Amino acid sequence: MKELILYFYGYIVFFYSMGLIISYVILMVLAEIGILRKKYHHLPEYSKYMIDTSPYTPGVSIVASAYNEERTIVDNVNSLLSQDYPLFEVIIVNDGSRDKTLELLIENFSLVEVPFAYVEYIHTKPYKRLFKSTNPEYKRLIVVDKENGGTKADAVNAGLNASSYPYFINTDVDCILSKDAIAQCIQPILESRDVIAVSGMMTSSNGCTVKNGRIVKRLPPHTPWALFQTLEYMRSFLVGKMGWSTINAMPNVSGGYGLFDKKIVIAAGGYSSDSFAEDMDMIIRMVGYCCDFKRKYRIVQIPANCCWTEVPATLTTLSRQRIRWGRGLIQTFMRHRRFIFNYKYRRLGMVTLPYVFIFEFIAPVIEFFGILLFVYQAFTGAVNWRSALVIFLAIYTFCVILGMVVILYDYTIGGTFSKARSYMWIVLAAFLEPFLYHPFIVFFSIRGYFNYLVNKRAVWGEMTRKGFSGKKNKVKAAESSGVGGTL
């Protein structure tokens, strides 16, 4: 009986792997089609001129939460204020900081408390007050002070309640945006009224040179964990999200950077403050709302780098993040299981969620038990080493080819790095990732699933960031569930 179970499990793993490889090839083809459709990877001059001069250019609110960010808050806000876009505001939500974050904002940006008709479209922890600047140079800045909500989602919801414009960008206060980030992401909305969300590419800022809140040298990270994540981000956006976007079936828009239709987000109930995958949870509910009310929708990925973010540089910090992501993924499927294979929810229900469930949610489980089974068979002498080597080399070769395709896509659109030779570090990461990085990600995902199933108390903990001053800074780890669809 034991041999029969092992025999069938081997076949299951074989056909599962073949299905996974075929799906990746399809996504690569779809991603290339999507990139080719986007003829201009940089905003055309005529489009930029129309955005700058048209009276119909929609306003955009940049919403970023801040919790104990005293070491970097001034530089970060200056960076967000430097957008090259005619109509926008920057809303910083001070989420109950216990350090000098609020005091530094008041001092450096000449802020004063002003009366404000705060309407709670989305319920949050209590709102306290609102600040605006007396200096015309900072007329676009708004600071909302509220009680700590425990998660980024609660702070973003408060920012939406205070926002003025029909579209908003959800980002993190420590992210660095390209000067044309808003203009790049508003372009698909100007082309189609059906667009409800736009995802711009994100990448790692670890290793980059930053001056006055701007990236002046785009360089690869110097630490191995950050280097592997840079490749992971490229793969997620340029193959995963770009491929799904081509058939209008994106599973999420990263919580680190994305532009949204505020009306749809509010109608869908805003961000779930108890979710550990609020970016995927939000997209599912937005699409669900559109389908329930028979509204056309599109969610678009653009092949343009809009945001640089500091990724975990140590294994300890990475483990906290990925355990939380794993917990968020299983939580999302438990919460939205009615969407799966439900034709009412179009591609999301019939294609995207079944794929994510089978090939992303289940994948760590199959890999984990596959490793245990292989070790058992190796000790009992049941392994056909010649066949095992052939299978291993085939899968490893495909993983490397996938990495090379991603690097080629990024290089051809003039994406991540300033110099071509910088890509050699990413090539090295592609060869080493299956051995030195991926096994840890599998283990962390399993830990996240386990923590959810045993109902272990969830804490957001702390995210240690080095920042751009070279000093380490511990901040609340309330970032979103990240890139999603990492392949």
PEDAQUI-V278209 format. One record per backbone hydrogen bond with DSSP energy under -0.5 kcal/mol. NH is the residue of the N-H (numbers start at 1). CO is the residue of the C=O. If there is no record, write none. Layout:
# PEDAQUI-V278209
NH/CO, NH/CO
This chain:
# PEDAQUI-V278209
5/1, 6/2, 7/3, 8/4, 9/5, 10/6, 11/7, 12/8, 13/9, 14/10, 15/11, 16/12, 17/13, 18/14, 19/15, 20/16, 21/17, 22/18, 23/19, 24/20, 25/21, 26/22, 27/23, 28/24, 29/25, 30/26, 31/27, 32/28, 33/29, 34/30, 35/31, 36/32, 37/33, 38/34, 39/37, 41/39, 48/44, 49/45, 50/46, 51/47, 52/48, 53/49, 54/50, 57/54, 60/87, 61/167, 62/60, 62/89, 63/61, 63/169, 64/62, 64/91, 65/171, 66/93, 72/69, 73/69, 76/72, 77/73, 78/74, 79/75, 80/76, 81/77, 82/78, 82/79, 83/80, 84/179, 85/83, 89/60, 90/140, 91/62, 91/89, 92/90, 92/142, 93/64, 93/91, 94/92, 94/144, 95/66, 95/93, 96/94, 96/146, 104/100, 105/101, 106/102, 107/103, 108/104, 109/105, 111/106, 112/132, 114/130, 118/116, 119/117, 119/161, 120/118, 121/119, 128/145, 129/145, 130/114, 131/143, 132/112, 133/141, 134/110, 136/134, 138/135, 139/136, 141/138, 142/90, 143/131, 144/92, 144/142, 145/129, 146/94, 146/144, 147/126, 155/151, 156/152, 157/153, 158/154, 159/155, 160/156, 161/157, 162/158, 163/159, 163/160, 167/59, 168/260, 169/61, 170/168, 170/258, 171/63, 171/169, 172/256, 173/65, 175/172, 176/308, 177/175, 178/306, 181/178, 184/180, 185/181, 186/182, 187/183, 189/185, 190/186, 191/187, 192/188, 195/192, 196/298, 197/298, 198/259, 199/300, 200/198, 201/304, 203/307, 205/309, 208/205, 209/217, 210/208, 211/214, 214/211, 216/209, 216/214, 217/209, 219/217, 227/223, 228/224, 229/225, 230/226, 231/227, 232/228, 233/229, 234/230, 235/231, 236/232, 237/233, 238/234, 239/235, 240/235, 241/236, 242/237, 243/239, 244/240, 245/241, 246/242, 247/243, 247/244, 248/245, 249/244, 257/254, 258/170, 259/198, 260/168, 261/196, 262/166, 262/260, 263/166, 265/261, 266/262, 267/263, 268/264, 269/266, 270/265, 273/271, 275/272, 281/277, 282/278, 283/279, 284/280, 285/281, 286/282, 287/283, 288/284, 289/285, 290/286, 291/287, 292/288, 293/289, 294/291, 295/290, 298/194, 300/197, 302/199, 304/302, 306/201, 306/304, 307/201, 308/176, 309/203, 311/309, 318/314, 319/315, 320/316, 321/317, 322/318, 323/319, 324/320, 325/321, 326/322, 327/323, 328/324, 329/325, 330/326, 331/327, 332/328, 333/329, 334/330, 335/331, 336/332, 337/334, 339/336, 340/337, 341/349, 342/339, 343/341, 345/342, 346/343, 348/345, 349/345, 350/346, 351/347, 352/347, 353/348, 355/351, 356/352, 357/353, 358/354, 359/355, 360/356, 361/356, 362/357, 364/360, 365/362, 366/362, 367/363, 368/364, 369/365, 370/366, 371/367, 372/368, 373/369, 374/370, 375/371, 376/372, 377/373, 378/374, 379/375, 380/376, 381/377, 381/378, 382/377, 383/377, 385/383, 388/384, 389/385, 390/386, 391/387, 392/388, 393/389, 394/390, 395/391, 396/392, 397/393, 398/394, 399/395, 400/396, 401/397, 402/398, 403/399, 404/400, 405/401, 406/402, 407/403, 408/404, 409/405, 410/406, 411/407, 412/408, 413/409, 414/411, 415/410, 418/218, 419/218, 422/419, 423/420, 424/421, 425/422, 426/422, 427/423, 428/424, 429/425, 430/426, 431/427, 432/428, 433/429, 435/432, 436/432, 437/433, 438/433, 440/437, 441/437, 442/438, 443/439, 444/440, 445/441, 446/442, 447/443, 448/444, 449/445, 450/446, 451/447, 452/448, 453/449, 454/450, 455/452, 456/451, 463/475, 464/462, 465/463, 465/473, 473/465, 475/463, 475/473, 476/67, 477/461, 478/476, 484/481
